[in-house]
Amino acid sequence: MASRIPKRIGPALVATGPTTLYTVPTSVKAVIKHVHVANTTAAAVTFTLSIGADAAGTRVYPARSIPAGTELDLFPYWPMVAAEILTASAGTNNILTLTIGYDEELAS
């Protein structure tokens, strides 16, 4: 039985342009399990998250508004395979703080 290794991305600020946060390594499977987005400012900011290069058909959260002074916690189960990427962008540069929890295991 393959062992899963828990890992984390961030906390990191989210840029306005779609930015690749993670690329699944060769011979690895990954599962995204937790997405935490914090907006500590006084204005709402949009957040977009995609599995793959950012496009309408890859967005799992398309331009979701994160209200001022709030946090968004998602508990998805998104399996990803080798070479797939996770990208994010925000409506305002370097305002939202993003932390992602995931597991990796060797692909069989």
C-alpha positions as CSV (number, residue, x, y, z in Angstrom):
1,M,0.0,0.0,0.0
2,A,1.4,3.4,-1.0
3,S,1.9,5.9,1.7
4,R,0.4,9.4,1.4
5,I,2.6,12.3,2.4
6,P,0.8,15.4,3.7
7,K,2.1,18.6,2.2
8,R,1.3,22.3,2.1
9,I,1.5,25.3,-0.3
10,G,1.8,28.7,1.4
11,P,0.7,30.7,3.2
12,A,1.4,32.9,0.2
13,L,-0.1,36.1,-1.4
14,V,-2.1,35.6,-4.6
15,A,-1.1,37.6,-7.7
16,T,-3.5,39.1,-10.2
17,G,-2.3,37.1,-13.2
18,P,-2.9,33.4,-13.2
19,T,0.1,31.9,-11.3
20,T,1.0,28.2,-11.2
21,L,1.0,27.2,-7.5
22,Y,1.8,23.5,-7.9
23,T,2.7,21.0,-10.6
24,V,2.2,17.3,-9.8
25,P,5.6,15.6,-10.0
26,T,6.3,12.7,-12.4
27,S,5.2,9.3,-11.0
28,V,3.1,11.0,-8.3
29,K,-0.6,11.4,-7.6
30,A,-1.9,14.2,-5.5
31,V,-5.2,15.0,-3.8
32,I,-6.1,18.6,-2.9
33,K,-7.9,18.4,0.5
34,H,-8.0,21.9,1.9
35,V,-8.0,25.4,0.5
36,H,-7.9,28.4,2.9
37,V,-8.2,32.0,1.5
38,A,-7.9,35.0,3.9
39,N,-8.8,38.6,3.0
40,T,-7.6,40.9,5.8
41,T,-8.4,44.1,3.9
42,A,-11.4,46.4,4.0
43,A,-12.6,45.6,0.5
44,A,-13.9,42.5,-1.2
45,V,-11.5,40.7,-3.6
46,T,-12.2,38.1,-6.2
47,F,-10.4,34.8,-6.2
48,T,-10.1,32.3,-9.0
49,L,-8.7,28.7,-8.7
50,S,-8.1,26.4,-11.7
51,I,-7.0,22.8,-12.2
52,G,-5.0,23.2,-15.4
53,A,-4.0,26.4,-17.3
54,D,-6.6,29.1,-16.3
55,A,-9.6,29.0,-18.7
56,A,-13.3,28.9,-18.3
57,G,-13.4,25.1,-18.5
58,T,-10.7,24.5,-15.8
59,R,-11.9,26.9,-13.1
60,V,-13.1,25.2,-9.9
61,Y,-13.7,28.6,-8.3
62,P,-14.3,31.3,-11.0
63,A,-13.9,34.9,-9.7
64,R,-15.5,34.1,-6.3
65,S,-15.8,37.2,-4.2
66,I,-14.1,37.0,-0.8
67,P,-15.7,39.7,1.4
68,A,-13.6,42.1,3.4
69,G,-12.2,40.7,6.6
70,T,-13.3,37.2,6.0
71,E,-11.9,33.8,5.2
72,L,-12.9,31.0,2.8
73,D,-12.3,27.4,3.8
74,L,-12.9,24.7,1.2
75,F,-12.6,21.0,1.8
76,P,-12.6,19.5,-1.7
77,Y,-11.3,16.1,-2.8
78,W,-9.6,16.9,-6.1
79,P,-7.3,14.1,-7.4
80,M,-4.6,15.2,-9.7
81,V,-2.1,13.2,-11.8
82,A,1.5,13.8,-12.9
83,A,2.0,17.1,-14.8
84,E,-1.4,18.6,-13.9
85,I,-1.1,22.1,-12.5
86,L,-3.0,24.2,-10.0
87,T,-3.3,27.9,-10.7
88,A,-4.7,30.9,-8.8
89,S,-5.4,34.6,-9.4
90,A,-7.0,37.5,-7.5
91,G,-8.8,40.6,-8.6
92,T,-6.3,42.7,-6.6
93,N,-2.6,41.9,-6.5
94,N,-1.0,40.6,-3.2
95,I,-4.1,41.0,-1.0
96,L,-5.4,37.5,-0.5
97,T,-3.4,35.0,1.5
98,L,-3.7,31.4,0.2
99,T,-2.8,28.1,2.0
100,I,-3.5,24.7,0.4
101,G,-3.2,21.3,2.1
102,Y,-2.7,18.2,-0.1
103,D,-1.5,14.7,-0.1
104,E,1.0,13.1,-2.5
105,E,1.7,9.4,-3.1
106,L,3.6,7.5,-5.7
107,A,1.4,6.6,-8.7
108,S,0.9,2.9,-9.2
